[in-house]
Amino acid sequence: MIKLSELQMKEVIVIENGTRLGHISDLEIDAVNGRILAIVLQIKEGKSGMFAKSGEMIIGWHQITTIGEDVILVQLKENQLLLSSNTTLD
C-alpha cells in the first residue's frame, strides 16, 4: 500500500519523451467504488515566479505505466501535452 504523501514526493514524467510534469497535488477518487480515477498536477505556464499562470492537469489513472521509487511514469498522447491547464487528459 502507498500513501498519498508518498505519491506526492514522486515526480511525474512522460514516458515517451521524458517531459517532467511536476508532482501530484491531489487525487480524483470514485466515492462509490473507492477507486482512484486520476491524479491531479499543479502546473505553471510560462516563466516561474510571481507572474506565472498556474492550473491543473488531470491524468487518468489508466495512463500511469509505472510507479517507481522516485518517479511516476505516465503515457500521454502527443497532443495532450499541448492542452491548456484545467483540462482533463484521457
Backbone as numpy.savetxt, mean C-alpha at the origin, in Angstrom:
# Nx Ny Nz CAx CAy CAz Cx Cy Cz
0.95 -15.50 13.11 0.11 -14.32 13.11 1.00 -13.08 13.11
0.52 -12.04 12.46 1.28 -10.80 12.39 0.38 -9.64 12.83
0.96 -8.69 13.54 0.22 -7.54 14.05 0.28 -6.40 13.04
-0.73 -5.51 13.09 -0.74 -4.33 12.23 0.52 -3.50 12.44
0.94 -3.36 13.69 2.13 -2.55 13.97 3.37 -3.13 13.28
3.43 -4.45 13.14 4.55 -5.08 12.44 4.45 -4.84 10.94
3.22 -4.90 10.39 3.04 -4.62 8.96 3.42 -3.19 8.63
3.09 -2.26 9.53 3.36 -0.84 9.28 4.85 -0.53 9.21
5.68 -1.37 9.76 7.12 -1.14 9.72 7.75 -1.59 8.41
7.03 -2.39 7.65 7.55 -2.93 6.39 7.26 -1.97 5.24
8.23 -1.79 4.36 8.05 -0.93 3.20 7.35 -1.70 2.09
6.40 -1.06 1.42 5.66 -1.68 0.32 6.37 -1.35 -0.99
6.70 -2.40 -1.76 7.47 -2.25 -2.99 6.76 -2.98 -4.13
6.71 -2.35 -5.31 6.13 -2.97 -6.50 7.12 -3.98 -7.05
6.68 -5.22 -7.19 7.57 -6.31 -7.59 8.08 -6.16 -9.03
7.27 -5.56 -9.92 7.65 -5.47 -11.33 8.82 -4.53 -11.59
8.90 -3.42 -10.84 9.93 -2.44 -11.17 10.68 -1.88 -9.96
10.38 -2.36 -8.77 11.10 -1.92 -7.58 10.67 -0.57 -7.02
9.57 -0.02 -7.51 9.08 1.27 -7.02 8.71 1.15 -5.55
9.22 2.07 -4.75 8.91 2.10 -3.31 7.66 2.95 -3.11
6.62 2.35 -2.56 5.35 3.06 -2.38 5.20 3.67 -1.00
5.94 3.18 -0.05 5.83 3.71 1.31 5.43 2.63 2.31
4.78 3.06 3.38 4.40 2.15 4.45 2.90 2.13 4.64
2.40 1.04 5.18 0.97 0.88 5.44 0.55 1.84 6.55
-0.55 2.54 6.30 -1.09 3.42 7.33 -2.36 2.84 7.95
-3.04 1.97 7.19 -4.30 1.42 7.68 -4.65 0.17 6.89
-5.69 -0.51 7.34 -6.21 -1.69 6.65 -7.68 -1.49 6.38
-8.15 -2.08 5.29 -9.58 -2.14 5.01 -10.02 -3.56 5.33
-10.99 -3.70 6.24 -11.39 -5.01 6.74 -12.86 -5.25 6.47
-13.19 -6.48 6.04 -14.57 -6.91 5.89 -15.07 -7.26 7.29
-15.94 -6.43 7.84 -16.40 -6.60 9.22 -17.24 -7.86 9.39
-17.93 -8.29 8.35 -18.78 -9.47 8.45 -17.94 -10.75 8.53
-16.94 -10.86 7.65 -16.13 -12.07 7.59 -14.81 -11.97 8.35
-14.45 -10.76 8.78 -13.21 -10.58 9.52 -11.96 -10.77 8.68
-12.05 -10.47 7.39 -10.91 -10.64 6.49 -10.38 -9.28 6.04
-9.08 -9.23 5.81 -8.46 -8.01 5.29 -8.75 -7.93 3.79
-9.30 -6.81 3.36 -9.61 -6.60 1.94 -8.50 -5.85 1.22
-7.87 -4.89 1.93 -6.87 -4.04 1.28 -5.96 -3.41 2.31
-4.81 -2.95 1.82 -3.91 -2.14 2.64 -4.03 -0.71 2.16
-3.85 0.22 3.06 -3.96 1.65 2.75 -2.59 2.28 3.00
-2.09 3.01 1.99 -0.80 3.69 2.10 -1.02 5.19 2.05
-0.28 5.93 2.83 -0.27 7.39 2.72 0.81 7.73 1.71
0.44 8.49 0.70 1.43 8.87 -0.32 1.52 10.37 -0.40
2.68 10.85 -0.81 2.89 12.27 -1.03 3.22 12.47 -2.49
2.54 13.43 -3.10 2.80 13.76 -4.51 3.71 14.98 -4.56
4.62 14.96 -5.48 5.51 16.11 -5.66 6.64 16.09 -4.65
7.18 17.26 -4.36 8.30 17.38 -3.46 7.88 17.08 -2.03
8.81 16.57 -1.28 8.51 16.33 0.12 8.56 17.65 0.88
7.95 17.67 2.02 7.95 18.88 2.82 6.57 19.45 3.00
6.53 20.69 3.35 5.29 21.34 3.73 4.30 21.49 2.57
4.78 21.60 1.33 3.90 21.88 0.20 3.53 20.64 -0.60
3.88 19.46 -0.12 3.55 18.24 -0.83 2.08 17.89 -0.60
1.42 17.42 -1.66 0.05 16.94 -1.53 0.11 15.51 -1.01
-0.80 15.17 -0.13 -0.83 13.80 0.34 -2.19 13.20 0.06
-2.23 11.90 -0.03 -3.46 11.17 -0.29 -3.29 9.73 0.11
-4.28 8.93 -0.26 -4.22 7.51 0.06 -4.13 6.69 -1.21
-3.44 5.58 -1.11 -3.41 4.59 -2.17 -3.92 3.31 -1.53
-4.92 2.70 -2.14 -5.49 1.47 -1.61 -5.12 0.33 -2.54
-4.50 -0.70 -1.97 -4.04 -1.85 -2.74 -4.75 -3.09 -2.21
-5.42 -3.81 -3.11 -6.15 -5.01 -2.72 -5.24 -6.06 -2.10
-5.76 -6.76 -1.10 -4.99 -7.79 -0.41 -4.52 -8.86 -1.38
-5.32 -9.13 -2.42 -4.98 -10.15 -3.41 -3.77 -9.75 -4.26
-3.39 -8.48 -4.22 -2.24 -8.01 -4.99 -0.92 -8.17 -4.25
-0.97 -8.57 -3.00 0.25 -8.80 -2.23 0.80 -10.17 -2.61
2.06 -10.19 -3.06 2.66 -11.47 -3.44 3.49 -12.07 -2.32
4.15 -11.21 -1.54 5.03 -11.69 -0.47 5.06 -10.69 0.67
4.97 -11.21 1.88 5.22 -10.40 3.07 6.51 -10.93 3.66
7.58 -10.17 3.47 8.89 -10.60 3.92 9.23 -10.03 5.29
10.46 -10.21 5.68 10.93 -9.74 6.97 10.95 -8.20 7.05
11.34 -7.55 5.93 11.47 -6.09 5.91 10.55 -5.39 4.92
10.03 -6.12 3.93 9.24 -5.50 2.87 7.98 -6.31 2.57
7.05 -5.62 1.91 5.86 -6.26 1.37 5.91 -6.03 -0.14
5.91 -7.11 -0.91 5.95 -7.01 -2.36 4.54 -7.09 -2.92
4.20 -6.14 -3.78 2.87 -6.10 -4.38 2.99 -6.14 -5.89
1.97 -6.70 -6.53 1.93 -6.78 -7.99 0.86 -5.81 -8.47
1.29 -4.81 -9.23 0.37 -3.80 -9.75 0.44 -3.80 -11.27
-0.68 -3.42 -11.88 -0.67 -3.20 -13.32 0.10 -1.92 -13.58
0.73 -1.83 -14.72 1.59 -0.68 -15.03 0.86 0.65 -14.90
-0.40 0.72 -15.34 -1.13 1.99 -15.30 -1.61 2.35 -13.90
-1.58 1.43 -12.96 -2.03 1.73 -11.62 -1.11 2.71 -10.91
0.15 2.73 -11.24 1.08 3.66 -10.61 0.83 5.10 -11.04
0.15 5.29 -12.16 -0.11 6.62 -12.67 -1.38 7.23 -12.11
-2.17 6.45 -11.37 -3.43 6.94 -10.84 -3.17 7.96 -9.74
-4.08 8.90 -9.61 -3.94 9.92 -8.58 -4.28 9.35 -7.22
-4.01 10.12 -6.18 -4.28 9.68 -4.82 -5.78 9.53 -4.61
-6.14 8.88 -3.49 -7.53 8.59 -3.14 -8.21 7.70 -4.16
-7.46 6.81 -4.79 -7.98 5.90 -5.79 -7.79 4.48 -5.34
-8.82 3.67 -5.51 -8.72 2.26 -5.17 -8.03 1.52 -6.30
-7.08 0.69 -5.95 -6.36 -0.11 -6.93 -6.83 -1.53 -6.84
-7.32 -2.09 -7.95 -7.83 -3.46 -7.95 -6.84 -4.40 -8.57
